[in-house]
């Protein structure tokens, strides 16, 4: 299963990838908007948005792109490791 994580804490980017790897997922983490994310998203099995650390503009653009490509979006309010684990557990049936 491939996962794209948008937002979160820069210092925890490595930990997000480790958590995903432990659960058998391949992850891309974008803590900041660096150029156009539309081209970098690809077609993952799940898109996780850490809402508290992302601008409204970025949420709208990423959500629109996910809708175009039929990618499920998990909106998570906190950017903690526990919140990521819970989101992956809820959406593991997509695998």
N, C-alpha and C positions, 0 to 999 in steps of 0.2 A: 504494500500500500504506500502510495506517495502522498506526502503532506506538505503544504506550504503554510508557513506561519507568518502573519503580518502583524507587526507591532511587537510589543514586549519590551523587556529590559535589555539593553545592549550587553551588559555584563553576563546575562544569562543565556545568550544565544548558543553557546557551546553546550550548556546544560539542556536546553530545549532539544538540540540535535541528539544528545546522548539518550534522553528519555524516549524519543521517537525510535532510535536505533534499538533500544532494549525491548521495544514492543513490536519489532519487525517492520518498522516504517522507515522510508527514506524521506528526509526532510530538507526543505530549503527555508531559511529564516531571513526575513527582511525586517529589521528593527526600525529602519528609516526608509523614507522614499528616496531612492537613488535613481534618478532618471525615470523612465517610463516602466512601471511595474507590469504593465499589460504584456509586454514582450517577454518578460522574465518569468511570468507565472507558469507558463506551460499548461498542461492538462493534468493536474493532480487529482487524486481520489477524494481529497478533503482539503478545504481551505479554512484555517483557523485564524480568526480576527481577535486580537486582544484589544477590545474596544477602548479601554481607559487610556491607552498610550498612542492612539491613532487619531489623526484629524478627521473631521466629518467628510471633507473632500476626498481624502484617501479611501475612507470606508465606502463612499458612494461609487468611486471609480472601480475599486476592486470588486465590489458586489455586482456591479453591472457586468463586468467582464466574466465573473463566475456564472452569472445567470445566462449569458450568451452561450457559454460552453457547458452548461448543465453540470456545474461543479457544486456539490453541497458545501454550505458555509456554516461553520460553528462560531457563534459569537460568544466570546468569553470576556467577562467584565474585568477580571483581575489577571495579571500576567505572571502568576506564580506557577511553580512547578506542579503543585497539586492540581491547580485548575487545568493545566495542560493534560495531566494524567487522566482526569475525569472526562475531558472532552474526547480524548482518544478512546477511552473505554466506552463512552456512549456511542461513538461512531465506528466501533470496530466491526459492526455487522456489515459495513460497506465493503470490507475486504473480500 
